[in-house]
């Protein structure tokens, strides 16, 4: 698969484990993967919580704000469970992400 280079990406990590090394290992793995594809990491965020709720997910909100403000083109996560382990919440978060991403691509004044 061919991936375009020089895309601005955000890396998001969620970890429920009490050992911070696990979260940093996940972060470093994603940074290495991004570099291997030639992506430009414009930001990272982290949440220490279970994947069963979106409550108090400052890292997730920070990533979504970067999308909404057009600072990034893509988000890298280890897997979709990083967003949520609850399928309903995951679908909601992905839809919200898509709406935010589309709003940055569409012209504001459509006549």
C-alpha positions, -999 to +999 in steps of 0.1 A: +000+000+000+013+034-009+010+061+017+016+097+008+044+114+026+045+147+046+010+144+060+004+163+093-007+137+119-016+136+155-008+106+177-033+096+204-026+071+232-050+058+258-037+035+285-054+021+316-023+004+330-007+020+360+028+016+346+036+047+325+063+029+305+035+011+286+020+043+274+054+057+264+062+025+246+030+028+226+037+065+219+073+057+207+061+029+185+036+052+168+062+079+164+085+054+147+058+042+125+049+078+115+085+085+107+088+054+087+059+065+064+073+101+062+044+116+082+050+148+102+039+144+138+023+177+148+011+167+182+005+140+207-020+134+235-026+108+261-054+097+284-049+075+315-083+058+318-103+028+308-117+027+273-153+024+285-162+061+287-154+094+271-157+113+304-126+133+314-107+124+281-087+156+278-062+140+254-091+129+231-106+163+232-072+179+224-068+156+194-104+164+182-097+202+185-066+198+163-088+181+137-114+208+140-089+236+137-073+220+106-039+216+122-037+179+112-048+157+083-049+123+101-048+107+135-027+076+144-037+052+171-025+017+179-060+004+173-096+017+175-099+005+211-077+034+220-107+056+213-132+033+231-139-003+239-176+004+239-189+000+203-216+026+207-191+052+220-166+043+194-191+048+166-202+081+181-166+093+184-157+083+149-188+100+135-179+131+155-143+129+141-156+125+105-180+155+109-151+176+122-128+164+095-154+171+068-161+205+081-125+215+077-126+203+041-158+219+029-161+256+020-179+277+047-200+297+022-220+273+000-245+290-023 
